[in-house]
Amino acid sequence: MSIVKTALVNCSRCGKEHEITIYKSINVADDAAMKQRVLDGSLFLWNCPDCGAANLARYECLYHDPDARFMAWLLPFERVSEAEMQAISLHAKALGAYTLRRCADVGELIEKVRIQDAGLDDVAIEICKFVIRGELEQKRAKESDSPAVDPKLLHFHRQDRDGLSFTFPSGGQMTSLTIGRNVYDDALGIISRNPSLRPEEGFVQVDSVWLSTRIR
Ligand SMILES: [Zn+2]
């Protein structure tokens, strides 16, 4: 079951107030179209009827895929209800063997769903991203005109025959980069040897910041 509400928001361009639909909680088991709207980001976009501007709607949304035993909670605001988080964590724990993730923005949520769909481990993906950032920084040290990469904007895209591809904005456009499957397999090996690289219980925000607190 999905929980849908309405909210009053102001257009970022013309400032006019409009009522939009927001999704507090979505269950993708019985709604494949809803899942697609998460993956293409359209669930979080609204067009202003007055000026036509495309606006990003910032709201809390609990993404639930019961078949995959996976929940990702999009919490774009610093302040969250600890009581609500505790209640949902306990509920998921009672259901058993759930993966719970916290996401700070829509890009992170889409990435987590893609990783889940590809059957990959998100900690191993963060290690791959750490490796990629290191290589891009080395390249940047040699070629000063190559642009810097914001770790928050480097995201897993998909897995195919050539390996794992990632995207990041560079010079005003999205750039794609592919790494071999061996990098990912090495990351899995590192995780199996380091218990500290397993996320805690509850809704953990597994990202570059989380990883940096665990590897030196
Ligand atoms: Zn407007």
Boltz pocket constraint, residues with backbone or C-beta under 6 A from the ligand:
constraints:
  - pocket:
      binder: B
      contacts: [[A, 11], [A, 12], [A, 13], [A, 14], [A, 15], [A, 16], [A, 48], [A, 49], [A, 50], [A, 51], [A, 52], [A, 53]]
      max_distance: 6.0
